[in-house]
Amino acid sequence: MASVSQAGRGAAVTVRLHGAFRELAGGARTVPVAAVSVEAALVALASACPPRAERLRDEHGRLREHLTLFVNGRDVRELAGLGTALGPGDVVEVIPALSGGGEEA
């Protein structure tokens, strides 16, 4: 994998992967990309590893409901959503919802 994806222009940022997204990146915990916004970072991430693209967006191109995105520890829903601007050194976290069965007593 390249050190910084050329899919987008912008600041060098880090996308931190959690859960199943690590498996799709060959176990990588982080992917460096160049991006000016969270949207651009997701495009660069999908470009860096195409199998990840279908896990990020639904058939209509919308971000999947089970994903939560953070920029520097802040939920993007509290910021400007996918339009949240990124600067050098920012960290975008992609966190899938946890689910599973409960334990029986």
TORKOL-4160 file (C-alpha; in steps of 0.2 Angstrom, whole numbers, padded with zeros to 4 digits, m for minus):
105
<pt num="1" X="0000" Y="0000" Z="0000"/>
<pt num="2" X="0007" Y="0017" Z="m0004"/>
<pt num="3" X="0012" Y="0029" Z="0010"/>
<pt num="4" X="m0001" Y="0042" Z="0005"/>
<pt num="5" X="m0015" Y="0039" Z="m0007"/>
<pt num="6" X="m0016" Y="0050" Z="m0023"/>
<pt num="7" X="m0035" Y="0048" Z="m0024"/>
<pt num="8" X="m0037" Y="0065" Z="m0016"/>
<pt num="9" X="m0028" Y="0081" Z="m0014"/>
<pt num="10" X="m0026" Y="0089" Z="0003"/>
<pt num="11" X="m0017" Y="0087" Z="0020"/>
<pt num="12" X="m0009" Y="0071" Z="0025"/>
<pt num="13" X="m0021" Y="0063" Z="0037"/>
<pt num="14" X="m0022" Y="0046" Z="0045"/>
<pt num="15" X="m0038" Y="0035" Z="0044"/>
<pt num="16" X="m0038" Y="0023" Z="0059"/>
<pt num="17" X="m0048" Y="0007" Z="0056"/>
<pt num="18" X="m0057" Y="m0003" Z="0069"/>
<pt num="19" X="m0066" Y="m0020" Z="0069"/>
<pt num="20" X="m0069" Y="m0028" Z="0052"/>
<pt num="21" X="m0061" Y="m0014" Z="0043"/>
<pt num="22" X="m0044" Y="m0020" Z="0048"/>
<pt num="23" X="m0047" Y="m0037" Z="0040"/>
<pt num="24" X="m0051" Y="m0028" Z="0024"/>
<pt num="25" X="m0034" Y="m0019" Z="0024"/>
<pt num="26" X="m0024" Y="m0034" Z="0028"/>
<pt num="27" X="m0024" Y="m0031" Z="0046"/>
<pt num="28" X="m0018" Y="m0013" Z="0045"/>
<pt num="29" X="m0024" Y="m0002" Z="0059"/>
<pt num="30" X="m0020" Y="0014" Z="0049"/>
<pt num="31" X="m0020" Y="0020" Z="0031"/>
<pt num="32" X="m0012" Y="0037" Z="0027"/>
<pt num="33" X="m0022" Y="0047" Z="0014"/>
<pt num="34" X="m0022" Y="0065" Z="0007"/>
<pt num="35" X="m0039" Y="0073" Z="0010"/>
<pt num="36" X="m0047" Y="0090" Z="0013"/>
<pt num="37" X="m0062" Y="0083" Z="0021"/>
<pt num="38" X="m0069" Y="0068" Z="0029"/>
<pt num="39" X="m0078" Y="0064" Z="0012"/>
<pt num="40" X="m0062" Y="0065" Z="0003"/>
<pt num="41" X="m0053" Y="0054" Z="0016"/>
<pt num="42" X="m0067" Y="0040" Z="0013"/>
<pt num="43" X="m0065" Y="0041" Z="m0006"/>
<pt num="44" X="m0046" Y="0040" Z="m0004"/>
<pt num="45" X="m0048" Y="0025" Z="0008"/>
<pt num="46" X="m0060" Y="0016" Z="m0004"/>
<pt num="47" X="m0047" Y="0019" Z="m0018"/>
<pt num="48" X="m0033" Y="0012" Z="m0008"/>
<pt num="49" X="m0042" Y="m0004" Z="m0005"/>
<pt num="50" X="m0057" Y="m0007" Z="m0016"/>
<pt num="51" X="m0065" Y="m0021" Z="m0006"/>
<pt num="52" X="m0068" Y="m0008" Z="0008"/>
<pt num="53" X="m0079" Y="0003" Z="m0003"/>
<pt num="54" X="m0094" Y="m0008" Z="m0002"/>
<pt num="55" X="m0092" Y="m0008" Z="0017"/>
<pt num="56" X="m0092" Y="0011" Z="0018"/>
<pt num="57" X="m0107" Y="0015" Z="0007"/>
<pt num="58" X="m0124" Y="0007" Z="0003"/>
<pt num="59" X="m0131" Y="0004" Z="m0015"/>
<pt num="60" X="m0136" Y="0023" Z="m0016"/>
<pt num="61" X="m0119" Y="0029" Z="m0011"/>
<pt num="62" X="m0124" Y="0034" Z="0007"/>
<pt num="63" X="m0113" Y="0031" Z="0021"/>
<pt num="64" X="m0119" Y="0015" Z="0029"/>
<pt num="65" X="m0129" Y="0017" Z="0045"/>
<pt num="66" X="m0118" Y="0006" Z="0056"/>
<pt num="67" X="m0103" Y="0017" Z="0054"/>
<pt num="68" X="m0098" Y="0030" Z="0066"/>
<pt num="69" X="m0084" Y="0042" Z="0060"/>
<pt num="70" X="m0073" Y="0053" Z="0072"/>
<pt num="71" X="m0061" Y="0067" Z="0068"/>
<pt num="72" X="m0048" Y="0069" Z="0082"/>
<pt num="73" X="m0060" Y="0061" Z="0094"/>
<pt num="74" X="m0075" Y="0070" Z="0090"/>
<pt num="75" X="m0090" Y="0063" Z="0081"/>
<pt num="76" X="m0092" Y="0070" Z="0064"/>
<pt num="77" X="m0111" Y="0072" Z="0067"/>
<pt num="78" X="m0107" Y="0085" Z="0080"/>
<pt num="79" X="m0096" Y="0094" Z="0067"/>
<pt num="80" X="m0100" Y="0097" Z="0049"/>
<pt num="81" X="m0103" Y="0078" Z="0044"/>
<pt num="82" X="m0094" Y="0072" Z="0029"/>
<pt num="83" X="m0090" Y="0090" Z="0025"/>
<pt num="84" X="m0079" Y="0092" Z="0040"/>
<pt num="85" X="m0063" Y="0100" Z="0035"/>
<pt num="86" X="m0046" Y="0091" Z="0038"/>
<pt num="87" X="m0029" Y="0098" Z="0041"/>
<pt num="88" X="m0012" Y="0090" Z="0042"/>
<pt num="89" X="m0010" Y="0077" Z="0055"/>
<pt num="90" X="m0029" Y="0075" Z="0058"/>
<pt num="91" X="m0035" Y="0057" Z="0062"/>
<pt num="92" X="m0051" Y="0050" Z="0055"/>
<pt num="93" X="m0058" Y="0035" Z="0064"/>
<pt num="94" X="m0070" Y="0023" Z="0055"/>
<pt num="95" X="m0079" Y="0013" Z="0068"/>
<pt num="96" X="m0092" Y="m0001" Z="0064"/>
<pt num="97" X="m0106" Y="m0004" Z="0076"/>
<pt num="98" X="m0104" Y="m0018" Z="0088"/>
<pt num="99" X="m0117" Y="m0031" Z="0088"/>
<pt num="100" X="m0120" Y="m0049" Z="0094"/>
<pt num="101" X="m0130" Y="m0060" Z="0105"/>
<pt num="102" X="m0130" Y="m0058" Z="0124"/>
<pt num="103" X="m0125" Y="m0072" Z="0136"/>
<pt num="104" X="m0138" Y="m0083" Z="0144"/>
<pt num="105" X="m0138" Y="m0083" Z="0163"/>
